[in-house]
Amino acid sequence: MTRQFDFAPVDRILDSHPSSELSTIAILQDIQEHYHYLPREVFPYVAKAIGVGEARLYGVATFYENFSLEPKGKYVIRCCDGTACHVRGSIPILERLRQELGLTDGKKTTDDLNFTVETVSCLGACGLAPAMTVNGTVYGAMTPDKASELLSELKAELAKGGERA
């Protein structure tokens, strides 16, 4: 049975922006913030609403690295593997997170959509190396044990029904 996509959140987002091509990025950002990714169903809907071609909208979404066409978890963990972080041990941190969450290089998001673990080339926090972020909050001087402890805190937040910003 095919699930019907609920466009109500998309309509609220569209209503909060001018119906213009100039609003494309802001609209896509708001949609991604709501869904944690850009569902494929929104492309024809949004394209029609703001008067642009679907291919143009898709082109914007695939050009900018910040946009994702794949579902992401409530908590997006980005492990830096830039030079400073790599030299100071970022790989064991990444491996610990993946092990505890049952993820691999090819599988970045947990089945329950609670966690996504990604690597990035640089977070711009080299002085805090090895560093990682959780939903944009930077955590420096990480170790595999500190990463496990942080993961436990995030799981406890989920169990309480909360979510960190």
N, C-alpha and C positions, 0 to 999 in steps of 0.2 A: 504494500500500500504506500503510495507516494504522499509525503507530508506536504501540506500547503504552506507556502512561505507567508509569514505575517509581515506585511509592508507597513504596519502602523508606526513602528519606530522610525522607519525611513521617511514616512510622510512628515513626522514631527521634525526630523532633521531638515528636510527640504523646506518646510515652512519657516525655519529659523534662518534661512539664507536667501539672498536674492536668486531668482531663477535665471541664472546667467552662467556662461562658461567661466567667467571670472571666479565663480564660487566653487569650481570643480574640486580643488585640493581641500578646501575647508569642509566641503560636504563629505568627501571620501574619508577625511580624518575623523569626522564625527561618527560616520558609519562604522569605521574600524574600531573606534573607541567603544561603541555599543556592543558590537559582535565579537570583538577581539580579532577580526580579520574582515576581508571584503567578500561576502558571499556572492557567488556568480549570478544569483538571481537579481541582484540589485543593479547590474550594469544596464540592461535594456530599460529598466524602470527609471533609473536616474537620468540616463541619456535622454530619454523622451521628455522628462520633467524639466531639464535645463536646456534642451534644444541643441544637443551636440550628438555627434555620431557615437555609437556604442564602441567602435574601434578606437576612437579618440580617447574616450573615457578609460578603456582598458589599457591604452598606451600610457596614460598618465599613471595608472595604478601599477603597471609593471616597470615603469622607468624609475620611480622613486623606491629606494631600498626599504624605506620605512613601512610601505604598504605590503600586506600579505594576502595572498589568495587562498591560503591554507588556514584552517582553524588554529588558534593559539590558545594556550591556557590562561586561566585567570591570573596566574603569576608567570610572567615572562622573565626568565633568568638568562642574562647575557654574560657569558664568561669571556673575558678579554684574553686573547692569545697573541697580543702584540709583543714586540721584542722584550720589553721590560717585564711584562707579566709572564711570558713564556720562560724566560731565564730564571724567574723567581718561583716557578712551579705551578703554573696555571693548569697544565694537563692533568695532574693528579686530582685537582679540584673538580675539573670537568668530568673525569672518569668516576669520581665518587658520586657526584650528582646523578649521572646517567645510571650508575649501578643501583642507587637507592630508589630511583624512579622507574626503573625498567626501560630506559631509553637507550638508543644507539645513535650513531652518526646519521643514519638514515631515518630514524624515528625520533622526532624532536619533541612531540607532544604526547602527554599521557592520554590514555583512552577516556578517562573521566573529564578531560579538558581542564584539569586544574593546574598543570605545570607544562611549560615549554622551556626547553634548555637549548640555547643557541650559542655559537661562538662568534665573536666579532674581532676585527683586526685591531681596533683601538677604541678605548672608552675615553681617552683623553685624561686619564687619571694615573699616569705613569708613576708619579711619586707615591701612590698608594699600592703599587703592585705587590702581589697579584690582586687584581680587582675584578669585581663583578657587579652587575646591577640586578635589582628585582623591581620590575615595573618602574624603572628609571631612577630608583634610589641606589646610590653608589655604596658599596661595601668594600673596604680596602684591607690590605694585609691579611688576605684570606688564606686559609689552610683547608685541607680536606675535612678536618674535624670541625672547624668553624662553619664550613659550608653545610655539613650535616646538622649542626646545631641550628643554623638559620632555617634549614629545610624543616626541621622538627617544629620550629616556631610557626612557620607558614602553615604547616599541616594542622597545628593546634588552632590557628586563626580560622581555617576552613571548617574545622569541627565545631567551632563556636558560631559559625555562620557569618563570620566577618571577612573582610578583605582589606589588606593594606593598600594604600594609594601608591 
